Amino acid sequence: MTEAALAARIGHAFRDPALLERALTHRSATGRGGLASNERLEFLGDRVLGLLIAEWLTERFPKEREGALGRRLSVLVSAPVLAEVGEAIGIGQALRVPKAAGKTGLREGQNVLADATEALIGALYLDGGLEAARRFVRAEWAARIAADPTPPVNAKSRLQEYLLGRGQPLPEYRVLSAEGPDHRPLFTIEVVAEGRAARASGESKQAAQQAAAEAWLAEVER
């Protein structure tokens, strides 16, 4: 996918095309310490996304307390969701990476897709202001906002509540291994609670911990 095709897909004509080019430039494609890459736009886009999702949640769920809104927010701005959005709009195909890196699957890495999506939001904000970024976010996150009428409770929180309810100590998480290239790491983590262990893997420590907690709870339910 070309930059022009991506701009058409998201419905924004960039007044400054260099911003879109920067948003689609992975650090590996630059030789200037990352300043010519999308990392600064990613930093900005992360904050813009958080603001826009928080704004939207307070509008849509006027009777929910801060804790419930916070749980929704943490899921909606998470790397897996960002990567799903990036994959849906084809951002990986438009990403600028060295030819050799492109053959290693760098474009499909969850963290790479998530970072590029945040960078795109940062570029939209700089090019068209908060409204341009808001249009993109509300278009691409609409189904996710509407998907769950109740605030999500992640597996780690559910496991903690389960143990506290039984008067048990909090679970212990151990990193068993960290493998893979920087753009697609794989962490394997074990969680131990009540003398029972479960393990799982993920592209971040947090994702692996959540998966391990989910596996532990699934085993208990069985």
Backbone as CSV, one residue per row, in Angstrom:
resi,resn,N_x,N_y,N_z,CA_x,CA_y,CA_z,C_x,C_y,C_z
1,MET,0.837,-1.194,0.000,0.000,0.000,0.000,0.880,1.255,0.000
2,THR,0.549,2.206,-0.839,1.304,3.449,-0.902,0.822,4.417,0.176
3,GLU,1.608,5.466,0.402,1.199,6.489,1.363,-0.103,7.147,0.913
4,ALA,-0.231,7.389,-0.390,-1.450,8.006,-0.910,-2.663,7.108,-0.674
5,ALA,-2.470,5.810,-0.858,-3.566,4.867,-0.651,-3.968,4.820,0.816
6,LEU,-2.987,4.885,1.701,-3.295,4.887,3.128,-4.045,6.155,3.517
7,ALA,-3.600,7.305,2.992,-4.286,8.566,3.276,-5.734,8.508,2.798
8,ALA,-5.946,7.905,1.623,-7.303,7.763,1.100,-8.126,6.827,1.977
9,ARG,-7.484,5.758,2.460,-8.183,4.790,3.317,-8.675,5.441,4.611
10,ILE,-7.893,6.324,5.180,-8.301,6.940,6.440,-9.070,8.246,6.220
11,GLY,-9.161,8.687,4.960,-9.967,9.846,4.637,-9.380,11.176,5.056
12,HIS,-8.063,11.316,4.932,-7.438,12.590,5.296,-6.406,12.973,4.240
13,ALA,-6.566,14.163,3.666,-5.591,14.683,2.707,-4.573,15.526,3.477
14,PHE,-3.364,15.028,3.590,-2.346,15.713,4.381,-1.897,17.003,3.701
15,ARG,-1.992,18.098,4.437,-1.447,19.365,3.947,0.075,19.310,3.935
16,ASP,0.636,18.566,4.877,2.080,18.372,4.951,2.369,16.883,4.793
17,PRO,2.581,16.402,3.569,2.813,14.972,3.333,4.020,14.428,4.083
18,ALA,4.953,15.313,4.464,6.137,14.855,5.185,5.763,14.262,6.539
19,LEU,4.673,14.712,7.113,4.228,14.158,8.388,3.808,12.700,8.235
20,LEU,3.081,12.397,7.169,2.686,11.011,6.923,3.914,10.163,6.631
21,GLU,4.842,10.700,5.853,6.078,9.973,5.557,6.830,9.646,6.842
22,ARG,6.902,10.630,7.745,7.595,10.396,9.013,6.868,9.347,9.852
23,ALA,5.549,9.403,9.870,4.774,8.440,10.657,4.976,7.008,10.174
24,LEU,5.306,6.867,8.892,5.461,5.530,8.303,6.930,5.104,8.193
25,THR,7.822,5.818,8.848,9.249,5.493,8.787,9.698,4.818,10.076
26,HIS,9.965,3.530,9.989,10.450,2.782,11.153,11.895,3.152,11.447
27,ARG,12.265,3.064,12.707,13.614,3.429,13.128,14.690,2.706,12.326
28,SER,14.424,1.459,11.948,15.418,0.666,11.226,15.729,1.244,9.849
29,ALA,14.859,2.113,9.350,15.053,2.688,8.014,15.810,4.010,8.062
30,THR,16.205,4.442,9.254,16.927,5.705,9.397,18.334,5.439,9.917
31,GLY,19.209,6.367,9.641,20.581,6.231,10.139,20.991,7.401,10.995
32,ARG,19.976,8.090,11.545,20.261,9.290,12.313,19.738,9.193,13.742
33,GLY,20.012,8.076,14.372,19.650,7.939,15.775,18.166,7.935,16.061
34,GLY,17.349,7.708,15.058,15.913,7.606,15.273,15.163,8.908,15.164
35,LEU,15.843,10.057,15.066,15.143,11.339,15.003,14.364,11.505,13.707
36,ALA,14.754,10.783,12.671,14.018,10.850,11.406,12.942,9.771,11.319
37,SER,12.777,9.000,12.387,11.798,7.919,12.386,10.470,8.400,12.959
38,ASN,9.561,7.456,13.154,8.225,7.798,13.656,8.133,7.818,15.177
39,GLU,9.260,7.706,15.881,9.209,7.549,17.331,8.664,8.782,18.048
40,ARG,9.047,9.985,17.598,8.528,11.192,18.247,7.028,11.365,17.989
41,LEU,6.591,11.026,16.779,5.160,11.082,16.478,4.393,10.029,17.276
42,GLU,5.018,8.882,17.488,4.403,7.837,18.312,4.186,8.358,19.734
43,PHE,5.194,9.033,20.281,5.107,9.612,21.625,3.923,10.577,21.711
44,LEU,3.788,11.425,20.710,2.689,12.385,20.680,1.347,11.687,20.480
45,GLY,1.305,10.761,19.533,0.053,10.066,19.230,-0.489,9.281,20.399
46,ASP,0.397,8.726,21.213,-0.026,7.988,22.406,-0.842,8.889,23.321
47,ARG,-0.367,10.123,23.523,-1.077,11.067,24.398,-2.381,11.559,23.773
48,VAL,-2.348,11.797,22.470,-3.560,12.254,21.785,-4.639,11.168,21.832
49,LEU,-4.246,9.925,21.593,-5.202,8.820,21.633,-5.818,8.690,23.020
50,GLY,-4.980,8.766,24.056,-5.498,8.661,25.417,-6.532,9.730,25.713
51,LEU,-6.248,10.957,25.285,-7.196,12.058,25.493,-8.501,11.808,24.751
52,LEU,-8.415,11.419,23.484,-9.610,11.244,22.667,-10.477,10.087,23.148
53,ILE,-9.841,8.997,23.564,-10.619,7.862,24.076,-11.249,8.232,25.413
54,ALA,-10.508,8.917,26.283,-11.060,9.336,27.573,-12.252,10.267,27.368
55,GLU,-12.113,11.198,26.435,-13.205,12.119,26.105,-14.438,11.341,25.650
56,TRP,-14.224,10.383,24.754,-15.321,9.595,24.182,-16.010,8.750,25.245
57,LEU,-15.226,8.126,26.121,-15.791,7.269,27.159,-16.648,8.060,28.134
58,THR,-16.211,9.265,28.489,-17.021,10.068,29.411,-18.337,10.499,28.764
59,GLU,-18.339,10.654,27.448,-19.576,10.986,26.736,-20.510,9.778,26.677
60,ARG,-19.931,8.636,26.347,-20.750,7.441,26.079,-21.245,6.759,27.354
61,PHE,-20.475,6.853,28.421,-20.849,6.177,29.673,-20.923,7.200,30.809
62,PRO,-21.927,8.081,30.769,-21.995,9.179,31.738,-22.230,8.743,33.179
63,LYS,-22.665,7.515,33.393,-22.970,7.059,34.755,-21.882,6.158,35.336
64,GLU,-20.828,5.909,34.571,-19.761,5.037,35.083,-18.759,5.819,35.913
65,ARG,-18.236,5.144,36.924,-17.227,5.758,37.780,-15.857,5.725,37.109
66,GLU,-14.930,6.454,37.700,-13.583,6.580,37.136,-12.900,5.224,36.951
67,GLY,-13.065,4.327,37.913,-12.405,3.023,37.823,-12.856,2.224,36.619
68,ALA,-14.163,2.224,36.374,-14.707,1.491,35.224,-14.241,2.125,33.915
69,LEU,-14.249,3.455,33.864,-13.772,4.143,32.663,-12.294,3.844,32.433
70,GLY,-11.538,3.786,33.511,-10.110,3.497,33.390,-9.846,2.112,32.837
71,ARG,-10.671,1.137,33.241,-10.489,-0.218,32.714,-10.788,-0.257,31.221
72,ARG,-11.807,0.460,30.811,-12.110,0.517,29.379,-10.962,1.183,28.623
73,LEU,-10.478,2.292,29.164,-9.410,3.039,28.514,-8.161,2.182,28.322
74,SER,-7.776,1.449,29.368,-6.539,0.668,29.290,-6.598,-0.385,28.193
75,VAL,-7.789,-0.946,27.963,-7.941,-1.944,26.900,-7.905,-1.268,25.528
76,LEU,-8.612,-0.162,25.390,-8.769,0.482,24.086,-7.484,1.113,23.565
77,VAL,-6.566,1.481,24.456,-5.301,2.071,24.004,-4.153,1.068,24.080
78,SER,-4.464,-0.194,24.316,-3.426,-1.221,24.463,-2.797,-1.575,23.120
79,ALA,-1.602,-2.141,23.183,-0.881,-2.520,21.968,-1.669,-3.496,21.086
80,PRO,-2.321,-4.519,21.652,-3.083,-5.425,20.781,-4.171,-4.714,19.983
81,VAL,-4.889,-3.785,20.612,-5.947,-3.063,19.906,-5.355,-2.137,18.859
82,LEU,-4.291,-1.428,19.221,-3.619,-0.554,18.256,-3.119,-1.353,17.052
83,ALA,-2.559,-2.524,17.312,-2.063,-3.360,16.223,-3.204,-3.833,15.327
84,GLU,-4.347,-4.167,15.931,-5.516,-4.580,15.141,-5.976,-3.450,14.226
85,VAL,-5.997,-2.226,14.763,-6.390,-1.077,13.954,-5.390,-0.869,12.823
86,GLY,-4.090,-0.938,13.160,-3.064,-0.768,12.142,-3.160,-1.803,11.038
87,GLU,-3.427,-3.044,11.426,-3.564,-4.109,10.429,-4.788,-3.868,9.553
88,ALA,-5.881,-3.403,10.159,-7.121,-3.184,9.419,-6.968,-2.095,8.355
89,ILE,-6.174,-1.073,8.647,-6.023,0.017,7.670,-4.843,-0.218,6.734
90,GLY,-4.086,-1.300,6.957,-2.975,-1.635,6.070,-1.713,-0.847,6.322
91,ILE,-1.506,-0.393,7.554,-0.360,0.460,7.818,0.962,-0.293,7.690
92,GLY,0.943,-1.585,7.977,2.172,-2.364,7.869,2.701,-2.412,6.448
93,GLN,1.785,-2.483,5.472,2.194,-2.541,4.065,2.815,-1.229,3.605
94,ALA,2.429,-0.119,4.259,2.945,1.190,3.868,4.185,1.595,4.656
95,LEU,4.534,0.807,5.660,5.633,1.164,6.553,6.971,1.123,5.824
96,ARG,7.811,2.123,6.052,9.138,2.187,5.446,10.127,1.429,6.327
97,VAL,10.633,0.325,5.821,11.635,-0.480,6.509,12.679,-0.918,5.484
98,PRO,13.886,-1.265,5.930,14.878,-1.783,4.988,14.372,-3.069,4.334
99,LYS,14.798,-3.329,3.122,14.330,-4.528,2.419,14.602,-5.792,3.212
100,ALA,15.783,-5.881,3.797,16.137,-7.086,4.558,15.227,-7.250,5.760
101,ALA,14.922,-6.140,6.443,14.059,-6.211,7.619,12.644,-6.599,7.233
102,GLY,12.216,-6.155,6.051,10.876,-6.495,5.600,10.671,-7.982,5.426
103,LYS,11.737,-8.690,5.119,11.652,-10.140,4.915,11.604,-10.909,6.235
104,THR,11.904,-10.250,7.352,11.913,-10.930,8.652,10.568,-10.857,9.357
105,GLY,9.594,-10.236,8.738,8.282,-10.109,9.357,8.143,-8.890,10.240
106,LEU,9.066,-7.942,10.125,9.019,-6.747,10.958,7.705,-5.999,10.794
107,ARG,7.207,-5.917,9.558,5.976,-5.167,9.297,4.772,-5.736,10.045
108,GLU,4.800,-7.032,10.374,3.649,-7.674,11.001,3.755,-7.741,12.521
109,GLY,4.861,-7.281,13.098,5.022,-7.344,14.545,3.994,-6.494,15.263
110,GLN,3.439,-7.024,16.348,2.396,-6.299,17.079,2.883,-4.932,17.547
111,ASN,4.063,-4.885,18.144,4.571,-3.615,18.660,4.851,-2.623,17.535
112,VAL,5.344,-3.109,16.414,5.636,-2.232,15.278,4.346,-1.635,14.728
113,LEU,3.320,-2.462,14.562,2.036,-1.971,14.075,1.410,-0.980,15.055
114,ALA,1.490,-1.306,16.339,0.914,-0.425,17.354,1.617,0.928,17.356
115,ASP,2.945,0.894,17.300,3.714,2.145,17.318,3.406,3.003,16.090
116,ALA,3.314,2.360,14.934,3.032,3.101,13.703,1.632,3.710,13.733
117,THR,0.676,3.011,14.326,-0.679,3.547,14.432,-0.702,4.770,15.335
118,GLU,0.016,4.716,16.444,0.120,5.887,17.315,0.808,7.039,16.590
119,ALA,1.850,6.724,15.823,2.547,7.765,15.064,1.615,8.407,14.049
120,LEU,0.759,7.606,13.412,-0.202,8.143,12.453,-1.161,9.109,13.141
121,ILE,-1.606,8.759,14.345,-2.493,9.647,15.100,-1.773,10.951,15.427
122,GLY,-0.492,10.852,15.793,0.283,12.054,16.043,0.408,12.921,14.811
123,ALA,0.610,12.292,13.655,0.719,13.036,12.395,-0.606,13.710,12.039
124,LEU,-1.704,13.008,12.244,-3.019,13.600,11.980,-3.263,14.813,12.866
125,TYR,-2.859,14.704,14.128,-3.037,15.820,15.055,-2.240,17.044,14.610
126,LEU,-0.984,16.834,14.220,-0.153,17.960,13.797,-0.630,18.557,12.478
127,ASP,-1.160,17.714,11.609,-1.570,18.188,10.282,-2.947,18.835,10.289
128,GLY,-3.873,18.268,11.044,-5.253,18.750,10.993,-5.865,19.084,12.328
129,GLY,-5.040,19.072,13.381,-5.562,19.401,14.698,-6.280,18.239,15.355
130,LEU,-6.839,18.513,16.513,-7.502,17.466,17.290,-8.688,16.868,16.547
131,GLU,-9.381,17.649,15.743,-10.557,17.144,15.035,-10.177,16.082,14.008
132,ALA,-9.058,16.265,13.309,-8.617,15.262,12.335,-8.283,13.949,13.033
133,ALA,-7.586,14.045,14.156,-7.266,12.842,14.914,-8.535,12.211,15.477
134,ARG,-9.464,13.051,15.919,-10.719,12.538,16.481,-11.521,11.780,15.421
135,ARG,-11.593,12.295,14.212,-12.337,11.602,13.149,-11.775,10.214,12.906
136,PHE,-10.459,10.111,12.865,-9.827,8.814,12.637,-10.125,7.858,13.786
137,VAL,-9.917,8.315,14.998,-10.113,7.454,16.167,-11.565,6.998,16.266
138,ARG,-12.498,7.902,16.068,-13.903,7.522,16.212,-14.363,6.593,15.094
139,ALA,-13.735,6.691,13.938,-14.077,5.769,12.852,-13.523,4.372,13.114
140,GLU,-12.265,4.301,13.562,-11.600,3.006,13.688,-11.860,2.309,15.020
141,TRP,-12.257,3.045,16.045,-12.508,2.445,17.361,-13.990,2.275,17.656
142,ALA,-14.866,2.672,16.740,-16.308,2.665,17.018,-16.823,1.289,17.424
143,ALA,-16.463,0.274,16.659,-16.953,-1.077,16.966,-16.409,-1.563,18.300
144,ARG,-15.198,-1.168,18.634,-14.586,-1.605,19.890,-15.215,-0.914,21.094
145,ILE,-15.584,0.338,20.928,-16.266,1.058,22.005,-17.625,0.422,22.287
146,ALA,-18.298,-0.005,21.225,-19.655,-0.541,21.359,-19.671,-2.028,21.689
147,ALA,-18.543,-2.699,21.606,-18.523,-4.160,21.691,-18.939,-4.692,23.050
148,ASP,-18.552,-4.029,24.136,-18.789,-4.567,25.476,-19.563,-3.553,26.302
149,PRO,-20.828,-3.854,26.632,-21.622,-2.903,27.414,-21.164,-2.777,28.858
150,THR,-20.371,-3.740,29.330,-19.871,-3.680,30.705,-18.366,-3.432,30.695
151,PRO,-17.846,-2.738,31.713,-16.405,-2.474,31.759,-15.620,-3.777,31.816
152,PRO,-14.575,-3.922,31.007,-13.785,-5.160,31.028,-12.977,-5.282,32.308
153,VAL,-12.793,-6.494,32.752,-11.914,-6.777,33.888,-10.856,-7.738,33.384
154,ASN,-9.602,-7.320,33.378,-8.572,-8.169,32.787,-8.272,-9.369,33.669
155,ALA,-7.581,-10.331,33.082,-7.351,-11.609,33.757,-6.532,-11.442,35.029
156,LYS,-5.533,-10.562,35.014,-4.714,-10.355,36.214,-5.574,-9.828,37.366
157,SER,-6.475,-8.908,37.072,-7.352,-8.367,38.113,-8.321,-9.438,38.609
158,ARG,-8.852,-10.242,37.690,-9.769,-11.304,38.083,-9.082,-12.327,38.972
159,LEU,-7.845,-12.663,38.629,-7.091,-13.618,39.439,-6.827,-13.043,40.824
160,GLN,-6.452,-11.787,40.885,-6.181,-11.146,42.175,-7.437,-11.122,43.043
161,GLU,-8.577,-10.768,42.423,-9.836,-10.738,43.175,-10.207,-12.133,43.669
162,TYR,-9.977,-13.139,42.834,-10.281,-14.526,43.219,-9.466,-14.929,44.447
163,LEU,-8.180,-14.629,44.432,-7.301,-15.024,45.538,-7.619,-14.249,46.814
164,LEU,-7.842,-12.955,46.695,-8.153,-12.148,47.873,-9.471,-12.602,48.500
165,GLY,-10.421,-12.993,47.642,-11.701,-13.469,48.144,-11.586,-14.760,48.926
166,ARG,-10.524,-15.509,48.680,-10.292,-16.765,49.392,-9.237,-16.613,50.478
167,GLY,-8.819,-15.369,50.721,-7.825,-15.120,51.766,-6.438,-15.635,51.421
168,GLN,-6.138,-15.714,50.125,-4.859,-16.250,49.670,-3.889,-15.120,49.297
169,PRO,-2.588,-15.401,49.329,-1.597,-14.395,48.919,-1.742,-14.058,47.438
170,LEU,-1.210,-12.911,47.056,-1.258,-12.500,45.659,-0.395,-13.417,44.792
171,PRO,-0.697,-13.530,43.506,0.070,-14.428,42.634,1.483,-13.914,42.387
172,GLU,2.349,-14.828,42.019,3.733,-14.476,41.684,3.961,-14.746,40.195
173,TYR,4.496,-13.759,39.486,4.773,-13.886,38.059,6.275,-13.993,37.839
174,ARG,6.699,-14.987,37.065,8.118,-15.209,36.796,8.370,-15.222,35.289
175,VAL,9.391,-14.510,34.869,9.797,-14.542,33.462,10.635,-15.792,33.235
176,LEU,10.138,-16.692,32.409,10.869,-17.926,32.118,11.843,-17.762,30.961
177,SER,11.468,-16.939,29.984,12.360,-16.705,28.848,11.945,-15.439,28.111
178,ALA,12.914,-14.863,27.424,12.678,-13.690,26.560,13.469,-13.931,25.289
179,GLU,12.774,-14.153,24.195,13.427,-14.541,22.947,12.950,-13.655,21.805
180,GLY,13.538,-13.863,20.633,13.106,-13.191,19.425,13.785,-11.863,19.201
181,PRO,13.614,-11.295,17.992,14.206,-9.996,17.655,13.484,-8.866,18.375
182,ASP,14.102,-7.683,18.368,13.526,-6.535,19.076,12.146,-6.172,18.562
183,HIS,11.912,-6.315,17.243,10.627,-5.911,16.706,9.534,-6.948,16.940
184,ARG,9.914,-8.161,17.332,8.917,-9.194,17.618,9.406,-10.080,18.762
185,PRO,9.492,-9.524,19.975,9.958,-10.321,21.109,8.895,-11.324,21.531
186,LEU,9.335,-12.337,22.245,8.401,-13.334,22.774,8.802,-13.637,24.213
187,PHE,7.926,-13.234,25.140,8.156,-13.477,26.557,7.298,-14.657,27.006
188,THR,7.907,-15.551,27.765,7.161,-16.650,28.374,7.176,-16.434,29.876
189,ILE,5.991,-16.384,30.464,5.852,-16.074,31.888,5.013,-17.139,32.569
190,GLU,5.414,-17.455,33.790,4.679,-18.415,34.614,4.066,-17.679,35.797
191,VAL,2.808,-17.990,36.087,2.165,-17.445,37.274,1.916,-18.590,38.252
192,VAL,2.206,-18.327,39.517,2.035,-19.338,40.560,1.116,-18.772,41.637
193,ALA,0.086,-19.534,41.981,-0.848,-19.134,43.033,-1.518,-20.380,43.580
194,GLU,-1.713,-20.419,44.871,-2.348,-21.562,45.534,-1.655,-22.878,45.188
195,GLY,-0.360,-22.832,44.973,0.384,-24.043,44.649,0.179,-24.551,43.244
196,ARG,-0.523,-23.781,42.422,-0.797,-24.169,41.041,-0.081,-23.196,40.111
197,ALA,0.461,-23.709,39.012,1.198,-22.856,38.070,0.578,-22.945,36.680
198,ALA,0.714,-21.855,35.954,0.298,-21.819,34.550,1.255,-20.897,33.826
199,ARG,1.488,-21.167,32.572,2.411,-20.330,31.807,1.828,-19.991,30.453
200,ALA,2.317,-18.889,29.897,1.855,-18.440,28.583,2.887,-17.493,28.011
201,SER,2.744,-17.197,26.725,3.692,-16.315,26.034,2.972,-15.128,25.412
202,GLY,3.727,-14.049,25.173,3.173,-12.864,24.545,4.273,-11.961,24.044
203,GLU,3.916,-10.963,23.241,4.906,-10.064,22.649,5.348,-8.968,23.611
204,SER,4.805,-8.949,24.811,5.261,-8.054,25.869,5.092,-8.795,27.188
205,LYS,5.784,-8.323,28.221,5.640,-8.969,29.527,4.207,-8.864,30.021
206,GLN,3.595,-7.699,29.808,2.223,-7.505,30.257,1.270,-8.468,29.555
207,ALA,1.427,-8.618,28.243,0.557,-9.525,27.492,0.749,-10.968,27.949
208,ALA,2.000,-11.354,28.215,2.277,-12.716,28.671,1.701,-12.948,30.063
209,GLN,1.789,-11.948,30.931,1.218,-12.074,32.268,-0.295,-12.243,32.201
210,GLN,-0.941,-11.443,31.342,-2.390,-11.560,31.191,-2.774,-12.949,30.683
211,ALA,-2.024,-13.441,29.708,-2.323,-14.758,29.141,-2.105,-15.862,30.167
212,ALA,-1.066,-15.718,30.977,-0.796,-16.717,32.013,-1.898,-16.717,33.063
213,ALA,-2.345,-15.529,33.463,-3.438,-15.439,34.432,-4.718,-16.045,33.856
214,GLU,-4.971,-15.792,32.578,-6.143,-16.372,31.925,-6.055,-17.893,31.916
215,ALA,-4.868,-18.421,31.641,-4.674,-19.873,31.629,-4.892,-20.455,33.024
216,TRP,-4.401,-19.765,34.060,-4.578,-20.230,35.433,-6.060,-20.290,35.789
217,LEU,-6.787,-19.225,35.460,-8.221,-19.183,35.781,-8.994,-20.230,34.990
218,ALA,-8.609,-20.453,33.748,-9.288,-21.468,32.927,-9.103,-22.857,33.525
219,GLU,-7.915,-23.114,34.041,-7.648,-24.417,34.657,-8.502,-24.615,35.908
220,VAL,-8.658,-23.565,36.711,-9.490,-23.640,37.913,-10.941,-23.909,37.539
221,GLU,-11.411,-23.212,36.485,-12.803,-23.387,36.070,-13.078,-24.789,35.564
222,ARG,-12.041,-25.413,34.970,-12.215,-26.795,34.493,-12.298,-27.777,35.655
